Amino acid sequence: MGKHVVVGAGQVGGRLARVLAGEGHEVVVVTRSGRGPVAPRITRARADLADRGRFGAVAAGADVLYNCVNPPYHRWPRDWPPMAGALLGVAEDNGAVLVTTGNLYGYGPVDGPMTEDTPLASTGVKGRVRARMWADALAAHQAGRVRVTEVRGSDYFGPGMSDHAFFGDRLLKPLLAGRTIRFPADPDQPHSFTYLPDMADALAVAGTDERAWGRAWHVASSPALTIRQLAELAATLAGAPSPRVASVPHWVMRAAGVVSPLIRELEETRYQWTRPFVADASDFEKTFGLAPTATDDALERTIAWWRAGQAA
């Protein structure tokens, strides 16, 4: 067992901390507020990545650092470079493995399923930021300064998902109420989704299995579904009426983006929802023997969690 430092306590970091603690590790959850999950073997600490000295003190003696933070979209170009640099530097100082929670933005628009060998050729601002983060980390690894890996997931769903997750307020909420689901793109394009518990399990494996180090991985995910298929399956499992799914016109989203920074930033990644967006995770599954949770099971658990929250 070792000291595992999880930076961030959101939908990924909080769950990962519990997984690691359940495996018997000493876990320190670092956030700017000092908040985080309360459980045996988990310590919560307050630190800002901008304060290298304080963060370094909290992470001293770490065997593994997990980057599970995610600044607001519109602040990525400003916030990510110094944060990523601090994480990489503290990992190097401690001789710790750095495991980054990644995504698929760096690839940009692609033809066909994405693999870990797909070029990071994004021309978008957010995609370039993520690609540069990984390039810097990999260069440090190849120079022998630090051991790194990155686990890349797609759009999340599952118990504990954030308020901004599409699957919650914009899909489950109207679906269970019998209202129309309004989707801001094409609801009939296949799309990979990542179940949050699968993401946490994959990160835990990446931090403790040296076969993961020195490259990026796609987290094991269920077969891609369209939004319409996902809604229909969720309705069946929830015993809800057959869903109505409508596409929100592009001009409406562009108009909304004038006043909403979040919606405005979604324009850059709109391609993910107007063409097939499928991640191939077969390499991760074959290497580590970690299969994704069955779609029906994942949806049933998510629906039960959502309903419990609405009834509370």
HULIN-V357267 format. One record per backbone hydrogen bond with DSSP energy under -0.5 kcal/mol. NH is the residue of the N-H (numbers start at 0). CO is the residue of the C=O. E is the energy in kcal/mol with one decimal. If there is no record, write none. Layout:
<<NH | CO | E> <NH | CO | E>>
//
This chain:
<<3 | 1 | -0.6> <3 | 25 | -3.2> <4 | 2 | -0.5> <4 | 63 | -2.8> <5 | 3 | -0.6> <5 | 27 | -2.7> <6 | 4 | -0.6> <6 | 65 | -2.8> <7 | 5 | -0.8> <7 | 29 | -2.3> <13 | 9 | -1.9> <14 | 9 | -0.5> <15 | 11 | -2.7> <16 | 12 | -2.3> <17 | 13 | -1.4> <18 | 14 | -2.1> <19 | 15 | -2.7> <20 | 16 | -2.4> <21 | 17 | -2.3> <22 | 18 | -1.1> <23 | 20 | -1.6> <24 | 19 | -2.0> <25 | 1 | -2.3> <26 | 24 | -0.6> <26 | 40 | -2.7> <27 | 3 | -2.3> <28 | 26 | -0.5> <28 | 42 | -3.0> <29 | 5 | -2.8> <29 | 27 | -0.6> <30 | 28 | -0.5> <30 | 44 | -2.1> <38 | 36 | -0.6> <41 | 38 | -1.8> <42 | 26 | -2.9> <42 | 40 | -0.5> <44 | 28 | -2.8> <46 | 30 | -2.2> <46 | 44 | -0.6> <50 | 47 | -2.0> <51 | 49 | -1.1> <54 | 50 | -2.7> <55 | 51 | -2.5> <56 | 52 | -1.9> <57 | 53 | -2.1> <58 | 54 | -2.2> <59 | 56 | -0.7> <61 | 58 | -2.0> <62 | 2 | -2.9> <63 | 2 | -1.5> <64 | 96 | -3.4> <65 | 4 | -2.8> <66 | 64 | -0.5> <66 | 98 | -3.0> <67 | 6 | -2.1> <67 | 65 | -1.0> <74 | 71 | -2.1> <75 | 72 | -1.7> <78 | 74 | -3.4> <79 | 75 | -2.1> <81 | 77 | -0.5> <82 | 78 | -1.6> <83 | 79 | -3.4> <84 | 80 | -2.1> <85 | 81 | -2.1> <86 | 82 | -2.3> <87 | 83 | -2.4> <88 | 84 | -2.5> <89 | 85 | -2.6> <90 | 86 | -2.2> <91 | 87 | -2.1> <92 | 88 | -2.4> <93 | 89 | -1.8> <94 | 90 | -0.9> <94 | 91 | -0.6> <95 | 90 | -2.4> <96 | 62 | -2.3> <97 | 146 | -2.7> <98 | 64 | -3.2> <98 | 96 | -0.6> <99 | 97 | -0.5> <99 | 148 | -2.2> <100 | 66 | -2.3> <101 | 99 | -0.9> <101 | 150 | -3.1> <106 | 103 | -1.1> <107 | 103 | -0.5> <107 | 104 | -1.0> <111 | 109 | -0.6> <113 | 277 | -3.1> <117 | 114 | -1.6> <120 | 106 | -0.6> <120 | 118 | -1.8> <121 | 105 | -2.2> <127 | 123 | -2.3> <128 | 124 | -2.0> <129 | 125 | -2.1> <130 | 126 | -2.3> <131 | 127 | -2.4> <132 | 128 | -2.1> <133 | 129 | -2.0> <134 | 130 | -2.3> <135 | 131 | -2.5> <136 | 132 | -2.1> <137 | 133 | -3.0> <138 | 134 | -2.1> <139 | 135 | -1.9> <140 | 136 | -2.1> <141 | 137 | -2.8> <142 | 138 | -1.4> <143 | 140 | -1.8> <144 | 139 | -2.3> <145 | 139 | -0.8> <146 | 95 | -0.7> <148 | 97 | -1.9> <149 | 214 | -1.1> <150 | 99 | -2.5> <151 | 149 | -0.6> <151 | 216 | -3.6> <152 | 101 | -1.7> <152 | 150 | -0.5> <154 | 191 | -0.8> <156 | 193 | -1.7> <160 | 157 | -1.8> <164 | 161 | -1.4> <167 | 164 | -1.4> <169 | 165 | -0.7> <170 | 167 | -0.8> <171 | 166 | -2.1> <172 | 167 | -2.4> <174 | 170 | -2.2> <175 | 171 | -2.9> <176 | 172 | -1.1> <177 | 174 | -1.2> <178 | 173 | -2.9> <180 | 243 | -3.3> <181 | 179 | -0.6> <182 | 180 | -0.7> <182 | 245 | -3.2> <184 | 182 | -0.7> <185 | 272 | -1.2> <186 | 184 | -0.7> <188 | 185 | -1.0> <190 | 224 | -1.7> <191 | 276 | -2.5> <193 | 154 | -2.8> <194 | 192 | -0.5> <195 | 156 | -2.5> <197 | 194 | -0.9> <198 | 194 | -1.7> <199 | 195 | -2.4> <200 | 196 | -2.2> <201 | 197 | -2.1> <202 | 198 | -2.3> <203 | 199 | -2.2> <204 | 200 | -2.0> <205 | 201 | -2.5> <206 | 202 | -1.7> <207 | 203 | -0.8> <207 | 204 | -1.0> <208 | 204 | -1.9> <209 | 207 | -0.6> <211 | 208 | -2.4> <212 | 209 | -1.0> <213 | 147 | -4.0> <214 | 211 | -0.8> <216 | 149 | -2.6> <218 | 151 | -2.1> <218 | 216 | -0.5> <224 | 190 | -1.8> <227 | 186 | -2.2> <229 | 225 | -2.7> <230 | 226 | -2.5> <231 | 227 | -2.4> <232 | 228 | -2.5> <233 | 229 | -2.4> <234 | 230 | -2.4> <235 | 231 | -2.1> <236 | 232 | -2.3> <237 | 233 | -2.0> <238 | 234 | -0.9> <238 | 235 | -0.7> <239 | 234 | -2.6> <244 | 242 | -0.5> <245 | 180 | -3.1> <247 | 182 | -3.3> <251 | 248 | -0.7> <252 | 248 | -1.3> <253 | 249 | -2.3> <254 | 250 | -2.1> <255 | 251 | -2.3> <256 | 252 | -1.9> <257 | 254 | -1.2> <258 | 255 | -1.2> <259 | 255 | -1.4> <260 | 258 | -0.6> <263 | 259 | -2.4> <264 | 260 | -2.0> <265 | 261 | -1.1> <266 | 262 | -0.6> <266 | 263 | -1.1> <267 | 264 | -0.9> <268 | 264 | -0.5> <268 | 265 | -0.6> <269 | 266 | -1.3> <271 | 268 | -1.7> <272 | 269 | -2.3> <273 | 270 | -0.8> <274 | 270 | -0.7> <276 | 189 | -2.4> <279 | 113 | -3.4> <280 | 278 | -0.7> <284 | 280 | -2.0> <285 | 281 | -2.5> <286 | 282 | -2.2> <287 | 283 | -2.5> <288 | 284 | -1.8> <290 | 288 | -0.8> <297 | 293 | -2.7> <298 | 294 | -2.7> <299 | 295 | -2.6> <300 | 296 | -2.3> <301 | 297 | -1.9> <302 | 298 | -2.8> <303 | 299 | -2.3> <304 | 300 | -2.2> <305 | 301 | -2.5> <306 | 302 | -2.7> <307 | 303 | -2.2> <308 | 304 | -1.9> <309 | 305 | -2.1> <310 | 306 | -1.9> <311 | 307 | -1.1>>
//
